């Protein structure tokens, strides 16, 4: 479910003519939701403050590099590369920082993920523009892995996914909204239908990540990250159907290979 919701809000963001507007609106939607949620669920405890501070920075970096990835590449290519790289690095981070070990089946899953990424990225990687797209998408994957590991450690230290997530999203969205307002004022706001879709994207992103945070209190971070990345297949479908980014026979099979890899990783 988190994978589907994540692919949906990414499709909403990609659909805006100006990516800066879409990400600003998504953060406004997150901020509005957090303002309502904080009195109901409370804020995270002190044990999580260091993790939240680091996570806010990493989530901001993630949004910036994701915007760059979407400027240079299609949703159906950039999204699978970014999300396919993440489980590899999250599994490594979980092993190094949390003592989470990988089984033989999990290692096979990692190899399948790498194969899917190579097939997906390798069709036109020799073109300069495509190389930039692949590089930005891979950088996005590294940012995803970094914040996933930090958030996994933080939510376990705090014990409450709702309190941790609400505090994290409040600070992240508030800082992003303030920065955009200082830089551009409110003149960037598009027409009402776009505003509503952007706000909906923000709410979807929050719900999806709350699911991830909750799951990280129950099982290994690498497993959670892997299952979340089944959104790769949804993003490929959205890219072909809604953005006319090629044909199913070229885009979906390598994305499905990535999904097979993350499933092997998750059951390992």
C-alpha positions as a Markdown table, in Angstrom:
| # | Residue | x | y | z |
|---|---|---|---|---|
| 1 | Unk | 0.0 | 0.0 | 0.0 |
| 2 | Unk | 2.8 | 2.4 | 0.8 |
| 3 | Unk | 4.4 | 1.7 | -2.6 |
| 4 | Unk | 1.2 | 2.4 | -4.4 |
| 5 | Unk | 0.6 | 5.7 | -2.5 |
| 6 | Unk | 4.2 | 6.8 | -3.1 |
| 7 | Unk | 3.9 | 6.1 | -6.8 |
| 8 | Unk | 0.6 | 8.1 | -6.9 |
| 9 | Unk | 2.1 | 11.2 | -5.3 |
| 10 | Unk | 5.1 | 11.1 | -7.5 |
| 11 | Unk | 2.9 | 10.9 | -10.5 |
| 12 | Unk | 1.0 | 14.0 | -9.2 |
| 13 | Unk | 4.3 | 15.8 | -8.8 |
| 14 | Unk | 5.5 | 14.9 | -12.2 |
| 15 | Unk | 2.3 | 16.1 | -13.8 |
| 16 | Unk | 2.9 | 19.7 | -12.9 |
| 17 | Unk | 4.5 | 22.0 | -15.6 |
| 18 | Unk | 6.8 | 23.4 | -12.9 |
| 19 | Unk | 8.2 | 20.9 | -10.5 |
| 20 | Unk | 9.0 | 23.6 | -8.0 |
| 21 | Unk | 5.3 | 24.4 | -7.8 |
| 22 | Unk | 4.3 | 20.8 | -7.3 |
| 23 | Unk | 6.7 | 20.1 | -4.5 |
| 24 | Unk | 5.8 | 23.4 | -2.8 |
| 25 | Unk | 2.1 | 22.4 | -2.9 |
| 26 | Unk | 2.8 | 18.9 | -1.6 |
| 27 | Unk | 4.7 | 20.4 | 1.3 |
| 28 | Unk | 1.8 | 22.8 | 2.0 |
| 29 | Unk | -0.5 | 19.9 | 2.1 |
| 30 | Unk | 1.8 | 18.0 | 4.5 |
| 31 | Unk | 2.1 | 21.1 | 6.7 |
| 32 | Unk | -1.7 | 21.6 | 6.9 |
| 33 | Unk | -2.2 | 18.0 | 7.9 |
| 34 | Unk | 0.5 | 18.1 | 10.5 |
| 35 | Unk | -1.0 | 21.3 | 12.1 |
| 36 | Unk | -4.2 | 19.3 | 12.6 |
| 37 | Unk | -2.5 | 16.1 | 13.7 |
| 38 | Unk | 0.0 | 17.5 | 16.3 |
| 39 | Unk | -2.6 | 18.3 | 19.0 |
| 40 | Unk | -4.1 | 14.9 | 18.5 |
| 41 | Unk | -1.0 | 12.7 | 18.6 |
| 42 | Unk | 1.6 | 14.8 | 20.3 |
| 43 | Unk | 5.2 | 15.3 | 19.4 |
| 44 | Unk | 8.1 | 12.9 | 19.4 |
| 45 | Unk | 10.1 | 12.4 | 22.6 |
| 46 | Unk | 13.6 | 13.7 | 23.2 |
| 47 | Unk | 15.3 | 10.4 | 22.3 |
| 48 | Unk | 14.3 | 11.0 | 18.7 |
| 49 | Unk | 15.4 | 14.6 | 18.3 |
| 50 | Unk | 18.9 | 13.9 | 16.9 |
| 51 | Unk | 17.4 | 11.5 | 14.4 |
| 52 | Unk | 14.6 | 13.9 | 13.4 |
| 53 | Unk | 17.1 | 16.7 | 12.9 |
| 54 | Unk | 19.2 | 14.6 | 10.5 |
| 55 | Unk | 16.1 | 13.2 | 8.8 |
| 56 | Unk | 14.7 | 16.7 | 8.1 |
| 57 | Unk | 17.9 | 17.6 | 6.2 |
| 58 | Unk | 18.0 | 14.2 | 4.4 |
| 59 | Unk | 14.3 | 14.5 | 3.3 |
| 60 | Unk | 15.0 | 18.0 | 2.0 |
| 61 | Unk | 18.0 | 16.7 | 0.0 |
| 62 | Unk | 15.8 | 13.9 | -1.3 |
| 63 | Unk | 13.2 | 16.3 | -2.6 |
| 64 | Unk | 15.8 | 18.5 | -4.3 |
| 65 | Unk | 17.5 | 15.6 | -6.1 |
| 66 | Unk | 14.2 | 14.0 | -7.0 |
| 67 | Unk | 13.2 | 17.2 | -8.7 |
| 68 | Unk | 16.4 | 17.1 | -10.7 |
| 69 | Unk | 15.8 | 13.5 | -11.6 |
| 70 | Unk | 12.3 | 14.4 | -13.0 |
| 71 | Unk | 13.7 | 17.3 | -14.9 |
| 72 | Unk | 16.2 | 15.1 | -16.8 |
| 73 | Unk | 14.2 | 11.9 | -17.1 |
| 74 | Unk | 10.8 | 10.2 | -17.4 |
| 75 | Unk | 8.8 | 9.0 | -14.4 |
| 76 | Unk | 8.9 | 5.5 | -15.8 |
| 77 | Unk | 12.7 | 5.5 | -15.9 |
| 78 | Unk | 13.8 | 7.8 | -13.0 |
| 79 | Unk | 11.4 | 6.3 | -10.4 |
| 80 | Unk | 12.4 | 2.6 | -10.8 |
| 81 | Unk | 16.1 | 3.5 | -10.8 |
| 82 | Unk | 15.8 | 5.6 | -7.6 |
| 83 | Unk | 13.5 | 3.1 | -5.8 |
| 84 | Unk | 15.6 | 0.1 | -7.0 |
| 85 | Unk | 18.8 | 1.5 | -5.6 |
| 86 | Unk | 17.3 | 2.3 | -2.2 |
| 87 | Unk | 16.8 | -1.3 | -0.9 |
| 88 | Unk | 20.3 | -2.2 | -1.7 |
| 89 | Unk | 21.7 | 0.6 | 0.4 |
| 90 | Unk | 19.1 | 0.3 | 3.2 |
| 91 | Unk | 19.9 | -3.4 | 3.6 |
| 92 | Unk | 23.6 | -2.4 | 3.9 |
| 93 | Unk | 22.8 | 0.3 | 6.4 |
| 94 | Unk | 20.6 | -2.0 | 8.4 |
| 95 | Unk | 23.5 | -4.5 | 8.5 |
| 96 | Unk | 26.1 | -2.0 | 9.6 |
| 97 | Unk | 24.0 | 0.1 | 12.0 |
| 98 | Unk | 21.3 | -2.2 | 13.3 |
| 99 | Unk | 22.8 | -5.7 | 13.0 |
| 100 | Unk | 20.2 | -6.9 | 10.4 |
| 101 | Unk | 21.7 | -9.8 | 8.5 |
| 102 | Unk | 20.8 | -10.9 | 5.0 |
| 103 | Unk | 20.0 | -14.5 | 4.0 |
| 104 | Unk | 21.1 | -16.2 | 0.8 |
| 105 | Unk | 17.6 | -15.5 | -0.6 |
| 106 | Unk | 17.9 | -11.9 | 0.3 |
| 107 | Unk | 21.3 | -11.7 | -1.5 |
| 108 | Unk | 19.7 | -13.2 | -4.6 |
| 109 | Unk | 17.0 | -10.6 | -4.4 |
| 110 | Unk | 19.6 | -7.9 | -4.4 |
| 111 | Unk | 21.3 | -9.3 | -7.5 |
| 112 | Unk | 17.9 | -9.4 | -9.3 |
| 113 | Unk | 17.3 | -5.7 | -8.3 |
| 114 | Unk | 20.7 | -4.7 | -9.8 |
| 115 | Unk | 19.8 | -6.6 | -13.0 |
| 116 | Unk | 16.5 | -4.8 | -13.3 |
| 117 | Unk | 18.1 | -1.5 | -12.8 |
| 118 | Unk | 20.8 | -2.2 | -15.4 |
| 119 | Unk | 18.2 | -3.3 | -18.0 |
| 120 | Unk | 16.0 | -0.3 | -17.2 |
| 121 | Unk | 18.8 | 2.3 | -17.3 |
| 122 | Unk | 20.9 | 0.7 | -20.1 |
| 123 | Unk | 18.7 | 1.2 | -23.1 |
| 124 | Unk | 19.8 | 4.8 | -23.8 |
| 125 | Unk | 22.4 | 5.4 | -21.1 |
| 126 | Unk | 25.1 | 6.4 | -23.6 |
| 127 | Unk | 23.2 | 9.7 | -24.5 |
| 128 | Unk | 24.5 | 12.6 | -22.4 |
| 129 | Unk | 20.9 | 13.6 | -21.3 |
| 130 | Unk | 20.1 | 10.0 | -20.3 |
| 131 | Unk | 23.3 | 9.7 | -18.3 |
| 132 | Unk | 22.4 | 12.8 | -16.3 |
| 133 | Unk | 18.9 | 11.3 | -15.7 |
| 134 | Unk | 20.4 | 8.0 | -14.5 |
| 135 | Unk | 22.9 | 9.8 | -12.2 |
| 136 | Unk | 20.2 | 12.0 | -10.6 |
| 137 | Unk | 18.0 | 9.0 | -10.2 |
| 138 | Unk | 20.8 | 7.0 | -8.5 |
| 139 | Unk | 21.5 | 10.0 | -6.3 |
| 140 | Unk | 17.9 | 10.1 | -5.3 |
| 141 | Unk | 18.1 | 6.4 | -4.4 |
| 142 | Unk | 21.1 | 7.1 | -2.1 |
| 143 | Unk | 19.1 | 9.9 | -0.4 |
| 144 | Unk | 16.1 | 7.6 | 0.1 |
| 145 | Unk | 18.3 | 5.0 | 1.7 |
| 146 | Unk | 19.9 | 7.5 | 4.0 |
| 147 | Unk | 16.6 | 8.9 | 5.4 |
| 148 | Unk | 15.1 | 5.4 | 5.5 |
| 149 | Unk | 17.9 | 4.1 | 7.8 |
| 150 | Unk | 17.9 | 7.3 | 10.0 |
| 151 | Unk | 14.1 | 7.2 | 10.3 |
| 152 | Unk | 14.1 | 3.5 | 11.1 |
| 153 | Unk | 16.5 | 4.0 | 13.9 |
| 154 | Unk | 14.6 | 7.1 | 15.1 |
| 155 | Unk | 11.2 | 5.6 | 15.2 |
| 156 | Unk | 12.5 | 2.6 | 17.1 |
| 157 | Unk | 14.1 | 4.9 | 19.6 |
| 158 | Unk | 10.8 | 6.8 | 20.0 |
| 159 | Unk | 8.4 | 3.9 | 19.9 |
| 160 | Unk | 5.6 | 5.8 | 18.2 |
| 161 | Unk | 5.4 | 6.0 | 14.5 |
| 162 | Unk | 2.6 | 8.7 | 14.6 |
| 163 | Unk | 4.5 | 11.0 | 16.9 |
| 164 | Unk | 7.8 | 10.6 | 15.1 |
| 165 | Unk | 6.3 | 11.0 | 11.7 |
| 166 | Unk | 4.1 | 14.0 | 12.6 |
| 167 | Unk | 7.1 | 15.8 | 14.2 |
| 168 | Unk | 9.3 | 15.0 | 11.2 |
| 169 | Unk | 6.8 | 16.1 | 8.6 |
| 170 | Unk | 5.9 | 19.2 | 10.5 |
| 171 | Unk | 9.5 | 20.4 | 10.6 |
| 172 | Unk | 10.3 | 19.3 | 7.1 |
| 173 | Unk | 7.2 | 20.9 | 5.4 |
| 174 | Unk | 7.4 | 24.0 | 7.5 |
| 175 | Unk | 11.1 | 24.7 | 6.6 |
| 176 | Unk | 10.3 | 24.0 | 2.9 |
| 177 | Unk | 7.3 | 26.2 | 2.8 |
| 178 | Unk | 9.1 | 29.1 | 4.5 |
| 179 | Unk | 12.0 | 28.8 | 2.1 |
| 180 | Unk | 9.7 | 28.8 | -1.0 |
| 181 | Unk | 7.7 | 31.8 | 0.4 |
| 182 | Unk | 10.9 | 33.8 | 1.1 |
| 183 | Unk | 12.2 | 33.0 | -2.4 |
| 184 | Unk | 9.1 | 33.4 | -4.5 |
| 185 | Unk | 6.3 | 34.8 | -2.4 |
| 186 | Unk | 2.8 | 33.3 | -2.9 |
| 187 | Unk | 2.6 | 34.3 | -6.6 |
| 188 | Unk | 3.6 | 30.8 | -7.6 |
| 189 | Unk | 0.2 | 29.3 | -6.6 |
| 190 | Unk | -1.5 | 27.8 | -9.7 |
| 191 | Unk | -5.2 | 27.5 | -10.4 |
| 192 | Unk | -7.5 | 25.8 | -7.9 |
| 193 | Unk | -7.6 | 22.3 | -9.5 |
| 194 | Unk | -3.8 | 22.2 | -9.4 |
| 195 | Unk | -3.8 | 23.4 | -5.8 |
| 196 | Unk | -6.2 | 20.6 | -4.8 |
| 197 | Unk | -4.1 | 17.9 | -6.6 |
| 198 | Unk | -0.9 | 19.2 | -5.0 |
| 199 | Unk | -2.5 | 19.1 | -1.5 |
| 200 | Unk | -3.8 | 15.6 | -2.2 |
| 201 | Unk | -0.3 | 14.5 | -3.1 |
| 202 | Unk | 1.0 | 15.8 | 0.2 |
| 203 | Unk | -1.6 | 13.8 | 2.1 |
| 204 | Unk | -0.9 | 10.7 | 0.1 |
| 205 | Unk | 2.8 | 11.0 | 0.8 |
| 206 | Unk | 2.2 | 11.4 | 4.5 |
| 207 | Unk | -0.1 | 8.3 | 4.8 |
| 208 | Unk | 2.4 | 6.2 | 2.7 |
| 209 | Unk | 5.3 | 7.1 | 4.9 |
| 210 | Unk | 3.4 | 6.6 | 8.1 |
| 211 | Unk | 2.9 | 3.1 | 7.0 |
| 212 | Unk | 6.6 | 2.7 | 6.4 |
| 213 | Unk | 7.5 | 4.1 | 9.8 |
| 214 | Unk | 5.0 | 1.8 | 11.6 |
| 215 | Unk | 6.3 | -1.2 | 9.6 |
| 216 | Unk | 9.9 | -0.4 | 10.6 |
| 217 | Unk | 9.0 | -0.9 | 14.3 |
| 218 | Unk | 7.9 | -4.4 | 13.4 |
| 219 | Unk | 10.5 | -5.9 | 11.1 |
| 220 | Unk | 13.9 | -5.3 | 9.4 |
| 221 | Unk | 14.4 | -2.0 | 7.6 |
| 222 | Unk | 15.6 | -3.7 | 4.4 |
| 223 | Unk | 12.5 | -5.8 | 4.3 |
| 224 | Unk | 10.3 | -2.7 | 4.7 |
| 225 | Unk | 12.2 | -0.7 | 2.1 |
| 226 | Unk | 12.0 | -3.6 | -0.3 |
| 227 | Unk | 8.3 | -4.1 | -0.1 |
| 228 | Unk | 7.7 | -0.4 | -0.4 |
| 229 | Unk | 9.6 | -0.4 | -3.7 |
| 230 | Unk | 6.9 | -2.5 | -5.3 |
| 231 | Unk | 5.7 | 1.0 | -6.2 |
| 232 | Unk | 8.3 | 0.7 | -9.1 |
| 233 | Unk | 5.8 | -1.3 | -11.1 |
| 234 | Unk | 3.0 | 1.2 | -10.5 |
| 235 | Unk | 5.2 | 4.1 | -11.5 |
| 236 | Unk | 6.1 | 2.4 | -14.8 |
| 237 | Unk | 2.4 | 1.8 | -15.5 |
| 238 | Unk | 1.5 | 5.4 | -14.7 |
| 239 | Unk | 4.4 | 6.6 | -16.9 |
| 240 | Unk | 3.2 | 4.6 | -19.9 |
| 241 | Unk | -0.6 | 5.2 | -19.5 |
| 242 | Unk | -0.7 | 8.9 | -18.3 |
| 243 | Unk | 2.6 | 10.4 | -19.5 |
| 244 | Unk | 3.0 | 8.5 | -22.8 |
| 245 | Unk | 6.6 | 7.6 | -21.9 |
| 246 | Unk | 7.0 | 4.6 | -24.2 |
| 247 | Unk | 5.5 | 1.1 | -24.6 |
| 248 | Unk | 4.6 | -1.4 | -21.9 |
| 249 | Unk | 6.8 | -4.1 | -23.5 |
| 250 | Unk | 9.9 | -1.9 | -23.1 |
| 251 | Unk | 9.3 | -0.3 | -19.7 |
| 252 | Unk | 7.3 | -2.8 | -17.6 |
| 253 | Unk | 9.4 | -6.0 | -17.9 |
| 254 | Unk | 12.6 | -4.5 | -16.3 |
| 255 | Unk | 10.5 | -2.7 | -13.7 |
| 256 | Unk | 8.8 | -6.1 | -13.0 |
| 257 | Unk | 12.3 | -7.6 | -12.6 |
| 258 | Unk | 13.0 | -5.0 | -9.9 |
| 259 | Unk | 9.8 | -5.9 | -8.2 |
| 260 | Unk | 10.8 | -9.6 | -8.3 |
| 261 | Unk | 14.1 | -8.7 | -6.6 |
| 262 | Unk | 12.5 | -6.7 | -3.8 |
| 263 | Unk | 10.0 | -9.5 | -3.2 |
| 264 | Unk | 12.9 | -12.0 | -2.9 |
| 265 | Unk | 14.6 | -9.6 | -0.6 |
| 266 | Unk | 11.5 | -9.2 | 1.6 |
| 267 | Unk | 10.9 | -12.9 | 2.1 |
| 268 | Unk | 14.6 | -13.7 | 2.7 |
